[in-house]
Amino acid sequence: MLLEEHTGFVVRHMDIDFIRGARLDDQLTVKTYIEEFKKASLTFAQEIVDQQGVTIAKALVKVACIDNVKMKPKAIPSSILVELKHSDG
């Protein structure tokens, strides 16, 4: 559906805070929440925690909606916003 509408998403900006280290075999969980909805972008807040629930890292990820053909920003389709709002929290 998205490709047919020439719709894609790209990471526009990311801030990340590495709080603690982790090892290769550690089991980590990534928790993701939608922090902000805008007309053509979303900001996700992410938290990586270890098995004990200790936060390893935090990130804010701004994702922009683009027209894949024109490679320019476009409004997020309403069908996607409805799905995201229903899945939020």
DSSP file (Angstrom, degrees, kcal/mol; ACC not computed):
  #  RESIDUE AA STRUCTURE BP1 BP2  ACC     N-H-->O    O-->H-N    N-H-->O    O-->H-N    TCO  KAPPA ALPHA  PHI   PSI    X-CA   Y-CA   Z-CA
    1    1 A M     >        0   0    0      0, 0.0     4,-1.5     0, 0.0     6,-0.1   0.000 360.0 360.0 360.0 -48.5    0.0    0.0    0.0
    2    2 A L  T  4> +     0   0    0      1,-0.2     5,-2.9     2,-0.2     3,-0.3   0.920 360.0  49.2 -62.4 -43.6    2.7    2.5    0.9
    3    3 A L  T >45S+     0   0    0      1,-0.2     3,-1.5     3,-0.2    -1,-0.2   0.886 107.7  54.9 -64.4 -37.2    4.8    1.9   -2.2
    4    4 A E  T 345S+     0   0    0      1,-0.3    -1,-0.2     2,-0.1    -2,-0.2   0.827 110.8  45.8 -63.6 -30.7    1.7    2.2   -4.4
    5    5 A E  T 3<5S-     0   0    0     -4,-1.5    -1,-0.3    -3,-0.3    -2,-0.2   0.316 114.7-118.8 -92.4   7.4    1.1    5.7   -2.8
    6    6 A H  T < 5 +     0   0    0     -3,-1.5    62,-2.5     1,-0.2     2,-0.4   0.867  65.2 148.5  56.6  39.1    4.8    6.6   -3.2
    7    7 A T  E   < +A   67   0A   0     -5,-2.9     2,-0.3    60,-0.2    -1,-0.2  -0.887  15.0 156.4-110.9 133.7    5.0    6.9    0.5
    8    8 A G  E     -A   66   0A   0     58,-2.2    58,-2.8    -2,-0.4     2,-0.4  -0.916  30.1-131.1-143.7 171.4    8.1    6.2    2.6
    9    9 A F  E     -A   65   0A   0     -2,-0.3     2,-0.3    56,-0.2    56,-0.2  -0.987  19.8-176.1-129.2 138.8    9.7    7.1    5.9
   10   10 A V  E     -A   64   0A   0     54,-2.3    54,-2.9    -2,-0.4     2,-0.6  -0.963  34.6-107.5-131.6 149.3   13.2    8.3    6.6
   11   11 A V  E     +A   63   0A   0     -2,-0.3    52,-0.3    52,-0.2     3,-0.1  -0.671  35.7 177.4 -75.1 121.2   15.1    9.1    9.8
   12   12 A R  E     -     0   0A   0     50,-3.0     2,-0.3    -2,-0.6    51,-0.2   0.812  63.9  -3.9 -93.2 -37.9   15.4   12.9    9.9
   13   13 A H  E     -A   62   0A   0     49,-1.5    49,-2.9     2,-0.0     2,-0.4  -0.991  58.6-168.5-157.3 148.6   17.1   13.3   13.2
   14   14 A M  E     -A   61   0A   0     -2,-0.3     2,-0.4    47,-0.2    47,-0.2  -0.977   5.4-170.5-146.8 131.1   18.2   11.2   16.2
   15   15 A D  E     -A   60   0A   0     45,-2.4    45,-2.6    -2,-0.4     2,-0.4  -0.982  16.9-177.9-115.3 130.5   19.4   12.0   19.7
   16   16 A I  E     -A   59   0A   0     -2,-0.4     2,-0.5    43,-0.2    43,-0.2  -0.992  17.0-162.1-135.2 139.0   20.8    9.1   21.7
   17   17 A D  E     -A   58   0A   0     41,-3.2    41,-1.9    -2,-0.4     2,-0.7  -0.954  10.5-154.2-120.3 110.1   22.1    8.9   25.2
   18   18 A F  E     +A   57   0A   0     -2,-0.5    39,-0.2    39,-0.2     3,-0.1  -0.766  21.1 170.4 -84.6 114.8   24.2    5.8   26.0
   19   19 A I        +     0   0    0     37,-2.4     2,-0.3    -2,-0.7    38,-0.2   0.871  59.3   4.0 -95.9 -44.8   23.8    5.3   29.7
   20   20 A R  S    S-     0   0    0     36,-2.1    -1,-0.3    34,-0.1     2,-0.1  -0.919  75.9-104.7-138.8 162.6   25.4    1.9   30.4
   21   21 A G        -     0   0    0     -2,-0.3     2,-0.3    -3,-0.1    36,-0.0  -0.465  27.3-161.8 -85.4 161.1   27.2   -0.8   28.5
   22   22 A A        -     0   0    0     -2,-0.1     2,-0.2     4,-0.0     6,-0.0  -0.944  14.2-125.8-136.7 158.7   25.8   -4.1   27.3
   23   23 A R    >   -     0   0    0     -2,-0.3     3,-1.6     1,-0.1     0, 0.0  -0.658  31.0-102.1-105.6 163.9   27.5   -7.3   26.2
   24   24 A L  T 3  S+     0   0    0      1,-0.3    -1,-0.1    -2,-0.2     0, 0.0   0.844 119.1  40.6 -53.7 -42.7   27.0   -9.2   22.9
   25   25 A D  T 3  S+     0   0    0      2,-0.1    -1,-0.3     0, 0.0     2,-0.0   0.398  85.0 123.4 -93.0   4.1   24.8  -12.0   24.4
   26   26 A D    <   -     0   0    0     -3,-1.6     2,-0.7     1,-0.1    -4,-0.0  -0.372  63.2-127.6 -63.8 141.1   22.7   -9.7   26.7
   27   27 A Q        -     0   0    0     -2,-0.0    24,-0.4     2,-0.0     2,-0.3  -0.837  35.9-177.0 -90.9 117.5   19.0   -9.9   26.2
   28   28 A L        -     0   0    0     -2,-0.7     2,-0.4    22,-0.1    22,-0.2  -0.847  17.9-147.7-117.6 151.1   17.7   -6.3   25.7
   29   29 A T  E     -B   49   0A   0     20,-2.7    20,-2.6    -2,-0.3     2,-0.6  -0.965   6.3-150.6-118.5 134.2   14.3   -4.9   25.2
   30   30 A V  E     -B   48   0A   0     -2,-0.4     2,-0.5    18,-0.2    18,-0.2  -0.922  10.9-163.5-105.3 117.1   13.5   -1.8   23.1
   31   31 A K  E     -B   47   0A   0     16,-3.2    16,-2.4    -2,-0.6     2,-0.4  -0.869   9.0-169.3 -99.8 130.8   10.5    0.1   24.3
   32   32 A T  E     +B   46   0A   0     -2,-0.5     2,-0.3    14,-0.2    14,-0.2  -0.978   9.2 175.7-127.9 132.7    9.1    2.6   21.8
   33   33 A Y  E     -B   45   0A   0     12,-2.6    12,-3.0    -2,-0.4     2,-0.7  -0.965  34.6-117.5-130.8 147.3    6.5    5.3   22.3
   34   34 A I  E     +B   44   0A   0     -2,-0.3    10,-0.2    10,-0.2     3,-0.1  -0.782  32.6 176.6 -85.1 118.0    5.2    7.9   20.0
   35   35 A E  E     +     0   0A   0      8,-2.9     2,-0.3    -2,-0.7     9,-0.2   0.803  62.6  13.7 -91.4 -33.6    6.1   11.2   21.6
   36   36 A E  E     -B   43   0A   0      7,-1.5     7,-2.3     2,-0.0     2,-0.5  -0.987  55.5-158.0-151.1 135.1    4.8   13.6   18.9
   37   37 A F  E     +B   42   0A   0     -2,-0.3     2,-0.3     5,-0.2     5,-0.2  -0.942  21.2 169.3-107.4 131.7    2.6   13.6   15.8
   38   38 A K        -     0   0    0      3,-2.5    38,-0.2    -2,-0.5     3,-0.1  -0.822  49.6 -93.9-129.5 175.8    3.0   16.3   13.2
   39   39 A K  S    S+     0   0    0     -2,-0.3    37,-2.9     1,-0.2     3,-0.0   0.887 120.6  10.6 -58.6 -42.4    1.6   16.6    9.7
   40   40 A A  S    S+     0   0    0     35,-0.3    25,-3.0    33,-0.0     2,-0.3   0.229 126.1  47.9-124.9  13.2    4.6   15.1    8.0
   41   41 A S  E     - C   0  64A   0     23,-0.2    -3,-2.5    -3,-0.1     2,-0.3  -0.987  53.1-155.3-151.8 161.8    6.7   13.6   10.8
   42   42 A L  E     -BC  37  63A   0     21,-2.4    21,-3.2    -2,-0.3     2,-0.5  -0.976  11.7-147.4-132.7 146.5    6.6   11.5   14.0
   43   43 A T  E     -BC  36  62A   0     -7,-2.3    -8,-2.9    -2,-0.3    -7,-1.5  -0.979  14.6-162.3-117.7 123.9    8.9   11.5   16.9
   44   44 A F  E     -BC  34  61A   0     17,-3.0    17,-2.9    -2,-0.5     2,-0.5  -0.846   8.3-150.2-102.9 137.3    9.5    8.2   18.7
   45   45 A A  E     -BC  33  60A   0    -12,-3.0   -12,-2.6    -2,-0.4     2,-0.4  -0.930  21.6-170.3-101.6 129.6   11.0    8.0   22.2
   46   46 A Q  E     -BC  32  59A   0     13,-3.2    13,-2.6    -2,-0.5     2,-0.4  -0.939  12.7-172.3-124.4 144.8   12.9    4.7   22.7
   47   47 A E  E     -BC  31  58A   0    -16,-2.4   -16,-3.2    -2,-0.4     2,-0.6  -0.996  10.5-154.4-135.2 129.5   14.4    3.1   25.8
   48   48 A I  E     -BC  30  57A   0      9,-2.8     8,-3.7    -2,-0.4     9,-1.3  -0.916  20.8-179.3-104.6 124.4   16.6    0.1   25.8
   49   49 A V  E     -BC  29  55A   0    -20,-2.6   -20,-2.7    -2,-0.6     6,-0.2  -0.903  19.8-130.9-124.3 151.9   16.5   -1.9   29.0
   50   50 A D    >   -     0   0    0      4,-2.3     3,-2.0    -2,-0.3   -22,-0.1  -0.236  45.3 -83.0 -88.4-175.6   18.3   -5.1   30.2
   51   51 A Q  T 3  S+     0   0    0    -24,-0.4   -23,-0.1     1,-0.3    -1,-0.1   0.738 130.3  53.9 -63.2 -23.7   16.7   -8.2   31.8
   52   52 A Q  T 3  S-     0   0    0      2,-0.1    -1,-0.3     0, 0.0     3,-0.1   0.442 120.7-107.4 -88.9   0.0   16.7   -6.5   35.2
   53   53 A G    <   +     0   0    0     -3,-2.0     2,-0.4     1,-0.3    -2,-0.1   0.580  69.7 148.4  84.9  10.6   14.8   -3.5   33.8
   54   54 A V        -     0   0    0      1,-0.1    -4,-2.3     2,-0.0     2,-0.4  -0.645  51.9-117.0 -81.1 132.0   17.9   -1.2   34.0
   55   55 A T  E     + C   0  49A   0     -2,-0.4    -6,-0.3    -6,-0.2     3,-0.1  -0.540  33.4 176.0 -72.9 125.6   18.0    1.4   31.2
   56   56 A I  E     -     0   0A   0     -8,-3.7   -37,-2.4     1,-0.4   -36,-2.1   0.796  66.2  -6.3 -95.1 -39.9   21.0    1.0   28.9
   57   57 A A  E     -AC  18  48A   0     -9,-1.3    -9,-2.8   -39,-0.2    -1,-0.4  -0.991  54.1-153.2-155.8 155.8   20.2    3.8   26.4
   58   58 A K  E     -AC  17  47A   0    -41,-1.9   -41,-3.2    -2,-0.3     2,-0.3  -0.981  18.5-179.8-131.2 145.8   17.5    6.4   25.5
   59   59 A A  E     -AC  16  46A   0    -13,-2.6   -13,-3.2    -2,-0.3     2,-0.5  -0.996  23.8-151.7-145.7 150.2   16.8    7.9   22.1
   60   60 A L  E     -AC  15  45A   0    -45,-2.6   -45,-2.4    -2,-0.3     2,-0.5  -0.996  21.7-169.7-116.5 125.7   14.5   10.3   20.4
   61   61 A V  E     -AC  14  44A   0    -17,-2.9   -17,-3.0    -2,-0.5     2,-0.6  -0.959   9.2-158.7-123.5 116.1   14.0    9.5   16.7
   62   62 A K  E     -AC  13  43A   0    -49,-2.9   -50,-3.0    -2,-0.5   -49,-1.5  -0.842  12.7-167.8 -94.8 123.4   12.3   12.0   14.3
   63   63 A V  E     -AC  11  42A   0    -21,-3.2   -21,-2.4    -2,-0.6     2,-0.4  -0.943   4.8-153.6-115.4 128.1   11.0   10.2   11.3
   64   64 A A  E     -AC  10  41A   0    -54,-2.9   -54,-2.3    -2,-0.5     2,-0.4  -0.800  12.2-132.0-103.2 142.8    9.8   12.1    8.2
   65   65 A C  E     -A    9   0A   0    -25,-3.0     9,-1.9    -2,-0.4     2,-0.3  -0.779  34.1-178.0 -89.0 133.2    7.2   11.0    5.7
   66   66 A I  E     -AD   8  73A   0    -58,-2.8   -58,-2.2    -2,-0.4     2,-0.7  -0.909  36.4-113.5-131.6 158.8    8.3   11.5    2.1
   67   67 A D  E  >> -AD   7  72A   0      5,-3.1     4,-2.4    -2,-0.3     5,-0.7  -0.848  29.3-149.1 -84.7 116.8    7.1   11.0   -1.4
   68   68 A N  T  45S+     0   0    0    -62,-2.5    -1,-0.1    -2,-0.7   -61,-0.1   0.730  92.5  45.1 -65.0 -23.4    9.4    8.2   -2.7
   69   69 A V  T  45S+     0   0    0    -63,-0.4    -1,-0.2     1,-0.1   -62,-0.1   0.922 123.1  31.7 -85.3 -49.6    9.3    9.5   -6.3
   70   70 A K  T  45S-     0   0    0    -64,-0.2    -2,-0.2     2,-0.1    -1,-0.1   0.657  95.5-138.2 -81.5 -16.8    9.8   13.3   -5.7
   71   71 A M  T  <5 +     0   0    0     -4,-2.4    -3,-0.2     1,-0.2    -5,-0.0   0.902  62.1 122.9  56.1  43.9   12.0   12.7   -2.6
   72   72 A K  E   <S-D   67   0A   0     -5,-0.7    -5,-3.1     1,-0.0    -1,-0.2  -0.922  70.4 -87.6-130.6 156.2   10.2   15.5   -0.8
   73   73 A P  E     +D   66   0A   0      0, 0.0     2,-0.3     0, 0.0    -7,-0.3  -0.271  47.5 177.6 -60.6 148.5    8.2   15.7    2.5
   74   74 A K        -     0   0    0     -9,-1.9    -9,-0.3   -34,-0.2     2,-0.0  -0.970  36.6 -83.7-146.5 160.9    4.5   14.8    2.3
   75   75 A A        -     0   0    0     -2,-0.3   -35,-0.3     1,-0.1   -36,-0.1  -0.356  50.0-105.8 -64.4 142.6    1.7   14.5    4.8
   76   76 A I        -     0   0    0    -37,-2.9    -1,-0.1   -38,-0.2   -35,-0.1  -0.555  44.6-104.4 -68.2 129.2    1.4   11.2    6.6
   77   77 A P    >>  -     0   0    0      0, 0.0     4,-1.9     0, 0.0     3,-0.9  -0.270  22.8-126.5 -57.2 140.1   -1.5    9.3    5.2
   78   78 A S  H 3> S+     0   0    0      1,-0.3     4,-2.5     2,-0.2     5,-0.2   0.822 107.9  62.1 -60.1 -32.1   -4.5    9.4    7.5
   79   79 A S  H 3> S+     0   0    0      1,-0.2     4,-1.6     2,-0.2    -1,-0.3   0.867 106.4  45.5 -62.6 -35.2   -4.8    5.6    7.4
   80   80 A I  H <> S+     0   0    0     -3,-0.9     4,-2.7     2,-0.2     5,-0.2   0.906 110.8  52.2 -73.8 -42.3   -1.3    5.3    9.0
   81   81 A L  H  X S+     0   0    0     -4,-1.9     4,-2.7     1,-0.2     5,-0.2   0.903 108.3  52.0 -60.4 -40.7   -2.1    8.0   11.6
   82   82 A V  H  X S+     0   0    0     -4,-2.5     4,-1.9     2,-0.2    -1,-0.2   0.933 111.6  46.6 -61.2 -45.9   -5.2    6.1   12.6
   83   83 A E  H  X S+     0   0    0     -4,-1.6     4,-1.6     1,-0.2    -2,-0.2   0.923 114.2  47.1 -62.4 -45.3   -3.3    2.9   13.1
   84   84 A L  H  X S+     0   0    0     -4,-2.7     4,-1.1     1,-0.2    -2,-0.2   0.897 111.4  50.2 -65.6 -40.3   -0.5    4.6   15.0
   85   85 A K  H  < S+     0   0    0     -4,-2.7    -1,-0.2     1,-0.2    -2,-0.2   0.854 111.3  49.4 -67.2 -34.3   -2.9    6.4   17.3
   86   86 A H  H  < S+     0   0    0     -4,-1.9    -1,-0.2    -5,-0.2    -2,-0.2   0.790 112.9  46.9 -74.2 -27.2   -4.8    3.2   18.0
   87   87 A S  H  < S+     0   0    0     -4,-1.6     2,-0.5    -5,-0.2    -1,-0.2   0.614  88.1 108.8 -88.7 -12.3   -1.6    1.3   18.8
   88   88 A D     <        0   0    0     -4,-1.1   -55,-0.1     1,-0.2    -3,-0.0  -0.541 360.0 360.0 -74.5 119.8   -0.2    4.1   21.1
   89   89 A G              0   0    0     -2,-0.5    -1,-0.2     0, 0.0    -2,-0.1   0.035 360.0 360.0  50.8 360.0   -0.2    3.2   24.6
